[in-house]
Amino acid sequence: MRALKIIALAIAVVGSVQLASCQGNKQKSELEILDQNSDGVINPYEALDMLLQMQKQNEGELTLKDLGKAVARYQKEKNQEMEDILNELDENENGVIEYSEVKEEELRQFMAMMDVDGSQSVTRDEMLNFRYEDAMFMSDKELKKEIKYIFKSVGKADEIDLTKLNEEEKEEVADWDLNKDGKVTPKEAFDYMKPNNMQAQFEIKNGIAYMQGVICSSTPAKVLQLVFEHPEVKTIEMLHVPGSIDDVSNLRASLYIKRFGLNTQLNAQSVIASGGTDFFLAGTKRTVAKGAKIGVHSWGGGAKKATDLPKNHKEHRKYLNYYKQVDIPADFYWFTLKAAPAESIHNMTEEELVKYKIRKE
């Protein structure tokens, strides 16, 4: 029997698998490849997503022998990735990365989060055990504390009157005014900021999947779960999807939307940007209500920026290939790189929506 069917059936029967319960290091190591978000739990759709990737790489049916090779390749690539990071940053070659060796401020902040023992340095094990996505999001308690601080900074504890703010202050909080009454309450601020601090989720109502949150490594599995457990859903309405923190997973999740023929739509209050915009473009039909915001910008990671790379660079290829698959002109990709830098955002105009075929009725 083929490996894809064996493992899919086994996990479907037993449900989610706790890696800690696996017998022996070898078994745990072999199943670890299926735990894509590194939370120690393998759910059926997470496993299915990884197995579909393996099958695609194998260009045909996946056998147990192929699975063994994939596990070995996964371990090799994981170890090599750690070695590459150490070789790049470990200037004194002592086997750890010290804060003083990291020049980029953003990367130094991540190093501080990885530094579990407070040694002012990061080991290979600390990097391997670091869960990037957990570190990206504030808890509800932390988010409310941040909102309280912002309200105090403008001299109000229970309400912000937008008409009494200077232009810089107003620009920072104007979008929080969800009911458009010219005032912002702590609840409005929380409701607006929450999707920026949660992994993308789907809520099913009357045959429509309402989506909000940040696209992460878990999103492809959630899309597969949506497809298989809710066949009545034909449309995803994106409410507030500010982007992604895993471009590879985002493009894969988006292509599942394309593959299963789901539609995407935005209502008048919808806000999507960056990877959220890419996800929207996978819809078989794409509906944009007047008032919806569709944001684009260039991409960048550490010292590497898209605009610094030549047009024929391999880093551009995955995005260009994706836009081709969802029938969006290649010019759209080059437009996004110029529209705004990675740390900013450009909300597309009506003319731009038409020019780049964003709507598709």
C-alpha distance (Angstrom), angle and dihedral (degrees) to the residues before:
residue distance angle dihedral
M1 . . .
R2 3.80 . .
A3 3.81 119.8 .
L4 3.80 95.6 -123.2
K5 3.80 91.3 58.2
I6 3.82 94.2 41.7
I7 3.81 96.3 52.6
A8 3.82 96.1 37.0
L9 3.82 89.5 52.7
A10 3.81 93.5 45.3
I11 3.79 94.9 50.4
A12 3.81 92.0 42.5
V13 3.82 89.0 55.9
V14 3.81 98.6 45.5
G15 3.80 96.8 32.4
S16 3.80 120.7 -146.4
V17 3.79 115.4 9.5
Q18 3.82 122.3 -138.8
L19 3.80 108.1 -143.8
A20 3.81 90.0 -152.2
S21 3.81 89.0 63.7
C22 3.81 93.7 56.5
Q23 3.81 115.7 113.2
G24 3.79 113.3 -116.2
N25 3.79 133.4 -9.6
K26 3.80 93.1 -87.2
Q27 3.80 94.6 58.0
K28 3.79 91.5 44.0
S29 3.80 90.9 49.1
E30 3.81 92.2 50.1
L31 3.80 93.4 50.7
E32 3.80 95.2 41.0
I33 3.79 90.0 80.7
L34 3.82 88.4 67.8
D35 3.82 92.9 55.0
Q36 3.79 96.2 84.4
N37 3.80 98.5 170.5
S38 3.84 91.9 45.2
D39 3.81 94.4 -129.3
G40 3.81 94.0 132.6
V41 3.82 93.0 -109.4
I42 3.81 128.3 96.9
N43 3.78 114.3 -157.1
P44 3.83 120.6 -167.3
Y45 3.80 96.0 -106.8
E46 3.80 93.3 46.6
A47 3.82 87.9 54.3
L48 3.80 91.8 45.6
D49 3.80 91.2 51.7
M50 3.80 92.2 53.2
L51 3.80 93.3 44.1
L52 3.81 90.4 51.4
Q53 3.81 88.4 53.0
M54 3.80 90.9 50.5
Q55 3.79 91.6 48.0
K56 3.80 91.0 50.9
Q57 3.81 91.3 50.1
N58 3.81 89.0 48.5
E59 3.84 90.3 50.9
G60 3.77 93.5 -137.2
E61 3.81 143.9 19.5
L62 3.80 114.7 -10.4
T63 3.81 116.2 -128.4
L64 3.80 128.9 -167.1
K65 3.80 88.5 -104.5
D66 3.80 89.9 54.4
L67 3.80 89.9 49.3
G68 3.80 90.6 53.9
K69 3.78 90.2 52.0
A70 3.81 90.6 48.1
V71 3.82 91.5 52.7
A72 3.81 91.0 50.0
R73 3.80 90.5 47.9
Y74 3.81 91.0 48.5
Q75 3.80 92.3 52.8
K76 3.80 91.8 46.0
E77 3.81 92.7 49.7
K78 3.81 91.9 46.2
N79 3.79 92.1 51.6
Q80 3.79 92.1 44.0
E81 3.79 90.9 51.9
M82 3.79 90.1 55.3
E83 3.81 91.2 47.0
D84 3.81 91.3 50.5
I85 3.81 91.6 52.2
L86 3.81 91.7 47.5
N87 3.80 92.6 47.2
E88 3.79 91.0 50.2
L89 3.80 98.7 46.0
D90 3.82 107.0 23.8
E91 3.80 96.9 88.1
N92 3.80 96.9 169.3
E93 3.83 91.6 44.8
N94 3.80 95.6 -131.5
G95 3.82 94.1 136.2
V96 3.82 97.2 -104.5
I97 3.80 134.6 77.8
E98 3.78 112.3 -119.7
Y99 3.80 121.7 -156.6
S100 3.81 90.1 -118.7
E101 3.82 89.5 60.2
V102 3.83 93.4 58.7
K103 3.79 113.4 84.6
E104 3.84 100.8 177.3
E105 3.83 112.2 84.7
E106 3.82 93.7 -148.2
L107 3.79 91.8 50.7
R108 3.81 90.7 46.5
Q109 3.81 88.8 57.0
F110 3.80 90.3 54.7
M111 3.78 90.1 48.1
A112 3.81 88.5 55.6
M113 3.81 90.3 53.2
M114 3.82 91.3 49.7
D115 3.81 92.5 49.2
V116 3.80 97.2 95.0
D117 3.81 96.8 167.0
G118 3.82 95.0 45.7
S119 3.80 93.2 -122.4
Q120 3.81 94.2 139.6
S121 3.80 87.3 -116.1
V122 3.80 138.5 77.4
T123 3.79 125.7 -129.7
R124 3.80 129.0 -154.9
D125 3.82 90.4 -105.2
E126 3.81 92.4 51.4
M127 3.80 89.3 53.3
L128 3.80 92.8 47.6
N129 3.83 92.4 50.2
F130 3.80 95.9 43.7
R131 3.82 113.7 113.3
Y132 3.78 104.0 -151.4
E133 3.80 95.9 -169.4
D134 3.81 94.1 53.8
A135 3.80 89.8 53.4
M136 3.80 92.5 51.7
F137 3.80 98.0 62.2
M138 3.79 132.2 66.4
S139 3.79 119.7 -139.5
D140 3.82 118.1 -116.0
K141 3.81 88.3 -102.8
E142 3.81 92.1 52.4
L143 3.80 91.2 45.0
K144 3.82 92.7 52.6
K145 3.79 89.6 48.2
E146 3.82 90.0 52.6
I147 3.82 91.2 49.1
K148 3.80 91.0 49.3
Y149 3.80 89.5 53.0
I150 3.83 92.0 49.8
F151 3.81 92.3 49.6
K152 3.79 90.9 50.2
S153 3.80 91.0 49.3
V154 3.82 89.7 62.9
G155 3.80 92.8 43.6
K156 3.80 99.6 -104.0
A157 3.79 132.3 104.4
D158 3.80 103.3 -176.1
E159 3.81 107.8 21.3
I160 3.80 140.8 16.1
D161 3.81 117.9 -146.4
L162 3.80 104.8 -150.8
T163 3.82 92.4 -157.1
K164 3.81 90.2 64.3
L165 3.82 96.5 53.7
N166 3.78 127.4 92.8
E167 3.80 117.0 -116.0
E168 3.80 95.0 -96.1
E169 3.81 93.4 50.4
K170 3.79 91.9 43.9
E171 3.80 92.7 51.8
E172 3.81 90.2 54.4
V173 3.82 96.9 53.7
A174 3.82 107.6 20.7
D175 3.81 93.9 99.1
W176 3.82 89.5 57.9
D177 3.81 89.5 70.2
L178 3.79 93.1 95.5
N179 3.80 97.3 170.2
K180 3.83 91.9 44.6
D181 3.82 94.9 -129.2
G182 3.80 94.5 132.4
K183 3.80 93.4 -105.4
V184 3.79 134.3 89.4
T185 3.81 124.6 -147.2
P186 3.83 125.3 -164.6
K187 3.82 88.7 -109.1
E188 3.81 91.6 54.7
A189 3.80 89.8 48.7
F190 3.81 91.0 49.9
D191 3.83 93.4 46.9
Y192 3.80 90.2 50.4
M193 3.82 96.6 45.3
K194 3.81 98.1 40.4
P195 3.86 95.5 79.3
N196 3.81 87.8 56.1
N197 3.80 88.2 57.3
M198 3.78 103.1 46.4
Q199 3.77 138.6 66.4
A200 3.80 114.0 -103.4
Q201 3.81 112.5 -81.4
F202 3.80 135.6 -174.4
E203 3.81 124.1 -141.8
I204 3.80 116.1 -167.6
K205 3.82 119.5 -142.3
N206 3.81 126.4 161.9
G207 3.79 94.7 -20.9
I208 3.83 95.4 -47.4
A209 3.82 125.5 106.9
Y210 3.80 110.3 -142.0
M211 3.78 110.6 -153.8
Q212 3.78 131.7 -161.2
G213 3.78 137.8 153.3
V214 3.78 138.3 54.8
I215 3.81 119.2 -46.0
C216 3.83 110.0 -117.8
S217 3.79 141.7 164.3
S218 3.82 88.7 -75.2
T219 3.82 94.3 57.7
P220 3.84 98.8 85.3
A221 3.82 89.5 55.2
K222 3.80 90.7 48.1
V223 3.80 90.5 52.0
L224 3.81 90.4 51.3
Q225 3.81 89.8 49.0
L226 3.80 89.6 50.4
V227 3.81 91.7 51.1
F228 3.81 97.2 46.8
E229 3.80 100.4 37.1
H230 3.81 97.9 38.6
P231 3.81 108.3 37.9
E232 3.81 88.2 159.6
V233 3.83 89.9 70.4
K234 3.79 112.9 95.4
T235 3.80 99.2 157.4
I236 3.81 136.0 51.3
E237 3.79 114.8 -156.2
M238 3.78 109.2 -158.2
L239 3.80 112.0 -147.9
H240 3.81 107.2 173.0
V241 3.80 115.5 -9.6
P242 3.82 106.7 157.0
G243 3.80 97.0 -177.8
S244 3.78 144.4 -76.9
I245 3.78 137.2 -73.4
D246 3.81 93.4 -158.9
D247 3.80 113.6 50.0
V248 3.81 94.8 -175.7
S249 3.83 92.4 53.9
N250 3.80 90.5 43.3
L251 3.81 93.6 56.0
R252 3.80 91.0 45.2
A253 3.82 92.4 50.3
S254 3.79 89.6 47.0
L255 3.79 92.2 52.7
Y256 3.82 89.3 52.9
I257 3.82 86.2 57.8
K258 3.79 88.6 51.3
R259 3.81 93.9 44.1
F260 3.81 94.8 51.6
G261 3.82 94.2 43.8
L262 3.80 99.0 -119.4
N263 3.80 121.1 164.6
T264 3.80 124.4 -132.6
Q265 3.78 127.5 -150.0
L266 3.80 141.5 177.3
N267 3.79 126.3 -150.4
A268 3.80 125.2 -148.3
Q269 3.82 92.2 -87.4
S270 3.81 97.7 42.6
V271 3.80 118.5 125.9
I272 3.81 120.2 -167.7
A273 3.78 130.3 162.1
S274 3.80 144.7 170.5
G275 3.82 108.8 -15.0
G276 3.81 88.8 9.8
T277 3.79 88.3 61.8
D278 3.81 90.8 50.5
F279 3.81 89.6 51.1
F280 3.82 91.4 50.8
L281 3.80 90.9 53.3
A282 3.82 91.2 63.4
G283 3.81 91.7 71.6
T284 3.80 117.6 116.8
K285 3.80 85.4 -141.0
R286 3.79 118.6 23.2
T287 3.80 119.4 -161.4
V288 3.81 122.9 -172.5
A289 3.81 119.4 -171.0
K290 3.79 119.1 -150.4
G291 3.79 109.1 -91.3
A292 3.81 96.6 32.0
K293 3.81 114.9 130.9
I294 3.80 119.9 -135.2
G295 3.79 112.1 -174.2
V296 3.81 129.2 -163.8
H297 3.78 135.6 177.0
S298 3.78 143.3 156.2
W299 3.79 120.5 -82.2
G300 3.76 129.6 -122.2
G301 3.77 139.8 168.3
G302 3.79 121.6 -163.7
A303 3.78 108.4 -51.1
K304 3.83 92.7 -13.6
K305 3.81 117.3 93.8
A306 3.79 127.9 179.9
T307 3.79 92.3 -131.2
D308 3.82 91.0 57.2
L309 3.80 92.8 59.5
P310 3.83 124.7 85.1
K311 3.80 115.8 -110.5
N312 3.80 92.4 -108.8
H313 3.82 93.4 54.2
K314 3.81 115.0 127.9
E315 3.84 91.9 -125.9
H316 3.82 89.5 70.3
R317 3.79 93.1 51.5
K318 3.82 100.1 78.4
Y319 3.81 91.5 54.5
L320 3.80 94.5 44.7
N321 3.81 90.4 48.5
Y322 3.80 90.1 49.9
Y323 3.82 94.6 50.9
K324 3.79 89.2 49.0
Q325 3.81 90.7 53.9
V326 3.82 92.5 51.6
D327 3.83 93.0 43.7
I328 3.81 97.7 -111.8
P329 3.83 116.8 141.7
A330 3.81 115.9 -106.0
D331 3.81 88.2 -125.1
F332 3.80 87.5 72.2
Y333 3.82 90.9 65.9
W334 3.80 93.2 51.9
F335 3.81 89.1 45.3
T336 3.82 91.3 56.3
L337 3.81 91.4 53.3
K338 3.80 91.1 55.9
A339 3.82 98.2 36.3
A340 3.81 95.6 76.3
P341 3.82 138.7 -18.5
A342 3.82 119.7 -100.2
E343 3.82 92.9 -96.8
S344 3.83 93.2 52.3
I345 3.83 137.8 48.6
H346 3.79 138.3 -134.1
N347 3.81 119.2 -152.9
M348 3.78 108.6 -144.4
T349 3.79 120.4 -115.9
E350 3.79 124.2 -131.5
E351 3.81 89.5 -105.2
E352 3.80 90.8 53.7
L353 3.82 91.9 48.9
V354 3.80 88.9 56.5
K355 3.81 96.1 41.7
Y356 3.81 94.4 53.3
K357 3.84 97.2 39.5
I358 3.79 94.4 -117.3
R359 3.79 92.2 154.6
K360 3.78 118.3 61.7
E361 3.77 117.0 179.4
